Amino acid sequence: MSHPSREQFAQQVIEIVRAKFPLAQIARAEQPFAMRLNGHVAPLENLYRITCLRPEHVKDDVERWAVDILRVAEGMPSDEAESFDEMKKRILPMLLPETATDPDVAMIVTQPLVAGLRVGYAVDSERTISYVSQPALERWGLSLDEIHEMALENLVTRSDAINAHAAQDENNEIYLILFQTLDGYDASRLLLPTLHERLREHLGSPFAAGIPNRDILLCFRNDEETVARLKGQIAEDYRNMPHQITDKLMLVTADGIALRG
């Protein structure tokens, strides 16, 4: 059975949601392959993957996805049996590009990381990744510092058991360590509090990092040869891959993250 294209699937989502929730406001979001549902922006990638695996349940999956989004937008748990204490375990940081023309930066909870990049917060579920809005944060009674700390703790827990891929040079020394689990939070792992401490013995300090899209984090030596070898590929990935973040390189230092000049 052939699967619908992303464009066809997006239109299908709109039709299913309008039929089930006639009072809901749904339309394509400015971001690629995302919807705006009652002012709340939600990427469609997770939902699309699920419906491709079980197309016979597309209507039920889309309706459940919509309920999840509407509950997050209202600051409520995604399931009536789920408490906020359970839902808060699914809040994770998400690195987002900051553009002057993107209206959603003002609508969702974010804080600056470096020039051109912000940290947002998402509620992760099987069917979708939903950005936390300012009204939801207020309903939860959380400050920006509290949700940031909560999201980082969840990211650390989620990252404990993952395996990174290492590449060696002609002297059998590691020059590149790559994170690509494809769980939607690989780039966000740039924020891991122990990243510098764990990788500096292999890559030196400070070391460089690239996050061309949300599904990859490249950490590598901050020497001109290595940077020249990887910079072009990072720029190409940024141009061609979905969920773009930045083609700029970062420095990971003992004191935090900075742009590499």
RAGIKA-V393459 format. One record per residue. RES is the residue in three letters. PHI is phi in whole degrees, 0 to 359 (none if undefined). Layout:
# RAGIKA-V393459
RES,PHI
RES,PHI
This chain:
# RAGIKA-V393459
MET,none
SER,281
HIS,267
PRO,294
SER,293
ARG,298
GLU,295
GLN,295
PHE,294
ALA,300
GLN,293
GLN,297
VAL,299
ILE,301
GLU,294
ILE,294
VAL,292
ARG,295
ALA,289
LYS,277
PHE,233
PRO,298
LEU,272
ALA,284
GLN,258
ILE,229
ALA,199
ARG,296
ALA,275
GLU,292
GLN,290
PRO,297
PHE,51
ALA,213
MET,243
ARG,248
LEU,241
ASN,50
GLY,81
HIS,257
VAL,270
ALA,222
PRO,296
LEU,256
GLU,301
ASN,298
LEU,297
TYR,299
ARG,298
ILE,296
THR,290
CYS,290
LEU,285
ARG,220
PRO,298
GLU,290
HIS,250
VAL,301
LYS,297
ASP,296
ASP,294
VAL,294
GLU,296
ARG,295
TRP,302
ALA,297
VAL,298
ASP,303
ILE,295
LEU,296
ARG,290
VAL,297
ALA,299
GLU,268
GLY,74
MET,250
PRO,303
SER,284
ASP,221
GLU,300
ALA,276
GLU,260
SER,274
PHE,297
ASP,301
GLU,282
MET,298
LYS,294
LYS,287
ARG,257
ILE,273
LEU,226
PRO,283
MET,224
LEU,283
LEU,229
PRO,288
GLU,254
THR,235
ALA,296
THR,265
ASP,269
PRO,289
ASP,286
VAL,301
ALA,280
MET,266
ILE,254
VAL,283
THR,217
GLN,215
PRO,291
LEU,253
VAL,223
ALA,305
GLY,91
LEU,227
ARG,230
VAL,257
GLY,254
TYR,225
ALA,232
VAL,262
ASP,269
SER,219
GLU,301
ARG,264
THR,199
ILE,244
SER,244
TYR,286
VAL,281
SER,268
GLN,298
PRO,300
ALA,295
LEU,300
GLU,293
ARG,295
TRP,283
GLY,71
LEU,251
SER,271
LEU,298
ASP,297
GLU,292
ILE,289
HIS,296
GLU,297
MET,299
ALA,295
LEU,295
GLU,300
ASN,294
LEU,294
VAL,299
THR,300
ARG,293
SER,263
ASP,304
ALA,259
ILE,281
ASN,253
ALA,263
HIS,254
ALA,247
ALA,242
GLN,248
ASP,270
GLU,294
ASN,264
ASN,63
GLU,255
ILE,289
TYR,242
LEU,216
ILE,233
LEU,241
PHE,249
GLN,207
THR,272
LEU,64
ASP,267
GLY,94
TYR,233
ASP,295
ALA,298
SER,297
ARG,293
LEU,302
LEU,274
LEU,304
PRO,300
THR,259
LEU,301
HIS,297
GLU,298
ARG,285
LEU,257
ARG,296
GLU,294
HIS,266
LEU,251
GLY,83
SER,218
PRO,286
PHE,243
ALA,267
ALA,213
GLY,230
ILE,225
PRO,296
ASN,212
ARG,289
ASP,257
ILE,202
LEU,227
LEU,251
CYS,243
PHE,206
ARG,301
ASN,267
ASP,243
GLU,299
GLU,295
THR,292
VAL,298
ALA,296
ARG,291
LEU,257
LYS,299
GLY,295
GLN,293
ILE,296
ALA,296
GLU,292
ASP,298
TYR,298
ARG,290
ASN,253
MET,263
PRO,287
HIS,56
GLN,297
ILE,240
THR,199
ASP,262
LYS,282
LEU,264
MET,252
LEU,245
VAL,258
THR,242
ALA,296
ASP,261
GLY,136
ILE,256
ALA,220
LEU,288
ARG,272
GLY,289
